[in-house]
């Protein structure tokens, strides 16, 4: 009888260990991979350098004023456009994704860029008026009224209508980033296969997940045929709600 009980206990222990081992293996190889990229991520495309350079060149060429990149940087800082990247796992190390530029973020960035551009334009105009012997008021409101009287529109409207395009168009950014399709994430390599209609059928990137941060970069041996190279590495942050849920 004791031998039978001992055998039953051994069998139960063996089954328990087997189930536990299988469960741990599932967590390690399946659940872990499914959660590695799962969720909604947001990256900030830094447009500051492009805006600064474009504004400075236009002022030098068109308005014939002396202005440096450093001067423009004092007006324009932290100009970013948000990109959302959503991963939905469907199996081990693979699933579907959806990526898009946030139009509201683009509009806000563009507005901020032109507001800063207008501030720089007014200050430079003030300097030129003083050098020309202008004796009227050079307060901001007075200069703005002078611009409105001269061009029939506000400084921002004038620069938006006749000045340079400070940012790439929303359509251009959408061509670069927007898209949906399937993905595979294996050994630190993320392969995104886009649905039909995209200029690039597939994109291969290295990825690194660190807590609520996801970093995408081009593989060292990759030859990129699109024009995303200048934006690498891309640093995405997990949505605050999901990051909080993961800490609970």
C-alpha positions in Angstrom: 0.0 0.0 0.0 2.8 2.4 1.0 4.5 1.6 -2.3 1.4 2.5 -4.3 0.9 5.8 -2.4 4.6 6.6 -2.9 4.2 5.9 -6.7 1.1 8.1 -6.9 2.9 10.9 -5.1 5.9 10.6 -7.5 3.6 10.7 -10.5 1.8 13.8 -9.2 5.0 15.5 -8.5 6.3 14.6 -12.0 3.1 15.9 -13.6 3.2 19.1 -11.5 6.8 19.7 -12.5 6.0 19.0 -16.1 3.1 21.5 -16.1 5.2 24.1 -14.4 8.1 23.6 -16.8 5.7 23.9 -19.8 4.1 27.0 -18.4 7.5 28.7 -17.8 8.6 27.7 -21.3 5.4 29.3 -22.7 6.0 32.5 -20.7 9.6 32.6 -21.9 9.2 31.8 -25.5 5.7 32.8 -26.3 4.1 35.2 -23.8 7.4 37.2 -23.5 7.7 37.7 -27.2 4.0 38.6 -27.6 4.4 41.3 -25.0 7.8 42.5 -26.2 6.4 44.9 -28.8 2.7 44.8 -28.0 1.0 48.1 -27.4 0.8 51.7 -28.7 4.1 53.5 -29.0 4.8 57.2 -29.8 7.9 58.8 -31.3 8.7 62.5 -31.6 10.2 63.4 -35.0 12.5 66.4 -34.3 12.0 69.0 -37.0 14.0 71.8 -35.2 17.2 71.6 -37.3 15.3 71.6 -40.6 13.1 74.5 -39.6 16.0 76.5 -38.3 18.1 76.0 -41.4 15.2 76.7 -43.8 14.2 79.9 -42.0 17.8 81.2 -41.8 18.5 80.6 -45.4 15.3 82.3 -46.5 16.0 85.4 -44.4 19.5 85.6 -45.8 18.5 85.1 -49.5 15.2 86.9 -49.6 15.2 89.5 -46.9 18.9 90.2 -47.2 19.6 90.2 -43.5 22.5 88.8 -41.5 21.3 85.9 -39.4 23.0 82.8 -38.2 21.7 79.3 -37.3 22.5 80.1 -33.7 20.3 83.2 -33.9 17.4 81.2 -35.3 17.9 78.4 -32.7 17.1 81.0 -30.0 13.6 81.3 -31.4 13.0 77.7 -32.5 13.3 74.8 -30.1 11.7 71.4 -29.5 9.7 71.4 -32.7 8.4 67.8 -33.0 5.8 65.8 -34.8 4.4 62.7 -33.2 4.2 59.3 -34.9 2.2 56.4 -33.4 3.2 52.8 -33.9 0.8 50.1 -32.7 1.7 46.4 -32.5 -0.9 43.7 -32.1 0.6 40.2 -31.7 -1.2 37.3 -33.3 1.3 34.5 -32.8 4.8 33.8 -31.5 7.0 36.7 -32.5 4.6 38.0 -35.1 1.5 40.0 -35.6 0.1 43.1 -37.3 1.1 46.8 -37.0 -0.3 50.2 -37.8 1.8 53.3 -38.0 0.6 56.9 -38.6 1.6 60.5 -38.2 -0.7 62.5 -35.9 -2.2 65.3 -38.1 -3.0 67.3 -34.9 0.6 67.1 -33.8 1.8 68.2 -37.3 -0.6 71.2 -37.3 0.6 72.3 -33.9 4.2 71.9 -34.8 3.8 73.9 -38.0 1.9 76.7 -36.1 4.5 76.9 -33.4 7.3 77.0 -36.1 5.7 79.9 -37.9 5.0 81.8 -34.7 8.7 81.5 -33.8 9.6 82.5 -37.4 7.3 85.6 -37.1 9.0 86.6 -33.8 12.4 86.4 -35.5 11.2 88.3 -38.5 9.7 91.2 -36.4 13.0 91.5 -34.4 15.1 91.6 -37.5 12.7 94.2 -39.0 13.0 96.3 -35.9 16.8 96.2 -36.3 16.6 97.3 -39.9 14.2 100.1 -39.1 16.4 101.4 -36.4 19.4 101.3 -38.8 17.4 103.2 -41.3 16.6 106.0 -38.8 13.0 105.0 -38.0 11.8 107.0 -35.1 8.4 105.4 -34.5 7.6 102.9 -31.8 9.4 99.5 -32.2 7.2 97.7 -29.6 6.0 94.3 -30.9 2.4 95.5 -31.4 3.6 98.5 -33.3 5.8 96.4 -35.6 3.0 94.0 -36.1 0.7 96.8 -37.1 3.3 98.1 -39.5 3.6 94.7 -41.2 -0.2 94.4 -41.4 -0.5 97.9 -43.0 2.3 97.1 -45.4 1.4 93.6 -46.6 -2.3 93.6 -45.8 -2.0 90.6 -43.5 -0.3 89.5 -40.2 3.3 88.5 -40.0 2.4 84.8 -39.7 0.0 85.0 -42.6 2.7 86.7 -44.7 5.3 84.1 -43.9 3.0 81.2 -44.5 1.9 82.7 -47.8 5.1 84.0 -49.2 7.8 82.5 -47.0 9.4 79.1 -47.2 7.8 75.8 -46.2 9.5 75.2 -42.9 8.3 71.6 -42.5 7.9 68.8 -45.0 4.3 68.5 -46.0 2.0 66.3 -44.0 1.5 64.2 -47.1 5.3 63.6 -47.4 5.6 62.5 -43.8 2.6 60.2 -44.3 4.4 58.6 -47.3 7.4 58.0 -45.1 5.7 56.7 -42.0 2.0 55.8 -42.5 1.1 52.2 -43.2 -0.1 48.9 -41.9 0.7 45.3 -42.4 2.3 42.3 -40.7 5.5 42.1 -38.7 8.0 39.5 -37.4 10.3 40.2 -34.4 13.2 37.6 -34.2 16.6 37.9 -32.5 16.4 41.7 -32.2 15.4 42.2 -35.9 12.0 43.7 -36.7 10.7 43.1 -40.2 7.6 45.0 -41.2 5.8 43.9 -44.4 3.6 46.7 -45.6 0.3 46.2 -47.3 0.0 47.1 -51.0 0.2 50.7 -52.1 3.4 51.7 -50.1 6.5 52.9 -51.9 8.5 50.4 -49.8 7.2 46.9 -49.5 9.2 45.9 -46.4 11.3 47.6 -43.8 13.9 45.8 -41.7 15.1 47.4 -38.5 17.0 46.4 -35.4 15.0 46.9 -32.2 15.7 47.2 -28.5 13.0 47.1 -25.9 14.0 48.7 -22.5 11.1 49.0 -20.1 8.7 51.6 -21.7 11.2 52.5 -24.4 11.5 51.0 -27.8 14.5 51.9 -30.1 14.4 51.1 -33.8 17.5 51.4 -35.9 18.7 50.3 -39.3 20.7 47.0 -39.5 24.3 47.8 -40.2 24.3 45.7 -43.3 21.0 47.1 -44.7 20.8 49.2 -47.8 17.9 51.5 -47.3 16.0 52.5 -50.5 13.6 54.9 -48.8 14.4 58.3 -47.2 14.0 57.4 -43.5 17.7 56.9 -42.9 18.2 60.4 -41.5 15.6 59.8 -38.7 17.3 56.7 -37.2 17.4 55.8 -34.5 13.7 56.1 -33.8 12.9 56.2 -30.1 9.3 55.2 -29.2 7.7 55.5 -25.8 4.9 53.2 -24.6 1.7 54.9 -23.9 1.5 56.0 -20.2 -1.6 53.9 -19.6 0.0 50.7 -20.8 3.3 51.5 -19.0 1.4 52.0 -15.8 -0.5 48.8 -16.3 2.7 46.9 -16.8 4.1 48.2 -13.5 1.2 47.0 -11.5 
